[in-house]
Amino acid sequence: MLKTLIISDLDGTLLTHEERISDYSLRELNAMIGNGLPFTYATARSYNSASRACRGLEQRLPVILYNGALIVEPGTRNRLYSNHFNEGQIAYIRELLVKFSVRPLVYSFCEGRECVSWLAGEESEGVLRYLGRRRGDPRLRPVDQFEKLFEGEIFYFTCIGEKSRLDGLYAAVQSSFDIRSIYERETYQTDYWCEIMPDTTSKGTAAKVLKDLLGAKKIVAFGDAPNDLSLFAVADECYAVKNADASLKEKSSGVIGYSEEDAVVKFLREYISKFI
């Protein structure tokens, strides 16, 4: 049984603006993990994207992905938990995408393989940038018909574009009783991301599942953005970095240093005896 499960957000919290863990944080975090620190992360990223950003991290515990839609084991990528849309939810989202002329990235499992599908030839600049950073990613699945986007077990939609193009879609999703959206500007760009998921998907829900799976007594969390609010809500202790959104700081146990200054790892190094 774990004394404490430590869960950190990645972008804007553990990572630098270069979308990586600093050399200092990587060295110190690996040393603490080697000494028994029960560390993992919860991110909006996929496993491919997160593992690339965390290259060199000796991650041992399962990780939370897609804002809580999946929990997977590092290395093997075995799914320990997943939360998918039902048929009614998919039909409603399809109607909204048509109504607002939005072409999304669709995350699903097709015949057991994780896929990212999109309608080829109708990409926004933000989607093209997303795809350009992921050349060679085995998940990529371009399709030539809109209907093919909705094949497989879908667990997440990401719509990337200008705020004015996505405002209506976001408002319509938020009016639904069983789906929700996280709507934020991309951390390192000017595009907005409207990420759509079942209402039951959240970092907090996944954190509670992982806590039970590991038999942990409590959760200590770190974050910077509104999508970390659900994680903070289930944590016994929660710390916002100094560059965090004001809404998160209000819910935190305390505010630590800036993400660019290795705040999470410095905090863990100072108080490691509490967590092992």
N, C-alpha and C positions, 0 to 999 in steps of 0.2 A: 504493500500500500504506500502511495506517495504522500508525503507530508504536504507538499504544495505543488500545484500545476501552474507553471508560469507561461502565460500566453502573450505574445507581443504581436501587434500589427507590424507590417513591413513598411510600405511607402509612407514617408513623412514621419516615421517613428524609429524603426531600426535601421532603415536604409538611408544613404546619403542622396543628394540630388542627382548623383551619377547612377542611381538605381542599383546600388550594391552595398554590401556591408563593408565598412572601412577596414583597413588592415588591422588597426588596433582592436576594434570590436570583434573581428573574426578571430584573432589570436586569443583574446581574453575569454570570449564566449566558448570557444572550443576547449579551452583549459578548464573552465567551470563545468561544462558538460562532461568532460572526462572525469571530473571529481564528483559527479553525481547530480549536477543541477538539472532538474526536470523541466527542460525548456522546449517550447514549441511556438509556432506562429499561426495566426489567423489572418487571412488576406483575401482580397477580392481577386487576386491572381489565380491562374491555373497552376497546376503542379510544374509544368514545363517552365513557365515564366518565373515562378517563385524560386525554383531550384537554380535557375540561371542567375537570378539576382542574389541568391544566397550561396553561390558557388564557393566551395571550400568549407562550408559549415557542416560539422559532423552531427547532422540531425538524426536523433535516435527515436524520438516519440512521433506518433502520427501528427499530421498537419491538417489544418482547416483551410479549405479553399473556396473560391467563388462566394465569398461573404457568408459561408456556412452551408452551402449546398452539398459539399462533399467533405468527408474525412478520409484521408488515404494514408497508408503506410509509406514512409520514405523508401526509395529504392525499388521496392516491389510494385508500388502503386496499387496495391490491393485496396479496394473500397471497403471501409469499415462502416460507412454511413453515407446515404444519399437521399436527397429529397427532390422528387420530380413533380412536374405539373400533371394535373389530370386532364382528361379530354375536354371538359367544359372550359377550363382555364385556357387551354391552347386555342380553342375556337374563338374565345373572346379576344385574346391577344392578336390573333390573325386579323380579326375585324379592325382592331385599332391600327395595326400596321398599314392596312390598306387605306383606312380613312385618312391617316396623317402622312401617307406616302413616305414611310420610313422603311429602310431596308436594314435589318439587324444582322448581327452575328448571333448564331444560334448554337448553343452548347448542348450536346446530347450524347447518348450512347447508342450507336448504331451497330447492331449485331455484336454487342459486347465491346466495341471499340469507341473510345472517346473521340468525338468529332467537334470541329468548329466549322459550321456551314455558313455560306453567304451566297447571295445571288451575284454571280460573276457579271461584270459589266455595269453594275449599278451601285458601285461602292462610293461612299462619301470620302472626302479627303482624310478624315480621321480613320476610317476603316482601312484605307490604303496604307496609311502610316502604320496601323496595327499589323497588317499583313506583312508589310515590308520588314518589320522587326522580327518576324517569325518565319522567314523563308526556311524551308526544309522541315518545318514542324509537321510530324506525322499526323497530327489531328486535323490539319487543314483539309476542307472538303468543299470546293466550289461546286455550285449547282447551276443548272441552266434554266430552271423553272421555279417560280415562287413557291409552288406547293411542295417541292422537294425539301424546302427548309424545315418542314414540320414532320419529317420522318424520324423514327427512333424515340428513345426516352429522353425528352427534353427537360433540362433542369434550370436553364438560365438563358436570358436574352441580353445582349448588350447593343445599344444603339448609340453611335458616336456621331456628333455633328455640332452645328451651331445651335446655341441656346434657343434662338427664335424658331428653329425647325423642330425642336424637341419639347417645348413647353406644353403644347396641347396634348401630346402623348402622355407626358408625365402626369398632367392633371387628370386625364381619363383613367390612368392606372390607379392613381391614388383614390379615386372615387369607388373603386372595386372593393368588395368585402373580403376577398380571398387571395388577391395578388397585391404586390407592393413594388415600389421602385426606390432605388437609391439614385439620386440625381445630383451630380457634383461636377465641377470642372476637373479635368484631368490634372493630376498633381504636377506634371512636367510640361503641359501644353495648354493651349487656350480652348481646345475642344471641350464640349460637355459630354458626359456619359450618362445615359439613362439605362440603368441596369434593372431588369425586371425578373422577379422571382416569386415563388409561392409565398404567401403571407407567413407561412410557418418556417421559412428559411431565414436564418440570421446567425451571426457569429455567436450570439449568446446561446441560442438553442444548441448549436454544434458544440460549444464549449461545455455545456452541461452533459451532453452525451459523452464527450471525451473524458470528462471528469469521472463519470460513472464507469466507463470502460477501463480506466486506469486505476480506479479505486482511490482517487485523490481526496484529501480531506478539505482542501480549499483551493481557490483560484486567485492568482495575482495577475493583473492584466495591465498592458501598456497600449496607448493609442494616441491618435491625433485628430480623427475626423468623425463626423456624425455617424458613419457606418460602424463605429466602435461603441456606440451608446448601448446596444444590446449586450455587448461583451462586458462593459462596465457594470451593467445592471445585475449580472449574475456573479460578478467577482466579489470576493471578500475584501480585497484591496485593489484599487485601480489608480493608475498614475498617468496623467497627461503630460506629454512633452510641452515645452514652453511655446512651441510654434503651433500648438493644437487649436482647433476651433473652440470658441468660447463656450459653446454648449457642452462640450466634453469636459472642459476645465471645471465647469459648475458641478459636474457629477463625480469628479475625481476625489480620491483620498488625499491627493497632493499633486503639485506641479513640479516636474523635474526639469532638467536642462533641455537644450535644443537637440533635435535629432542629428543635426550636422556636427554636434560636439560629443557624440557617443553617449548620450544621456542614459539610455536604457542599460547599456552594459556597465557603465560606471556605477549606476544605482545598484545593479545586481552584484557587482564586485564588492561594494561597500557593505551590503546587507546579506551576503551569501549564506552566512551561518543561520539566518532565519528560515531559509528555504530548503535546506538539505536535511 
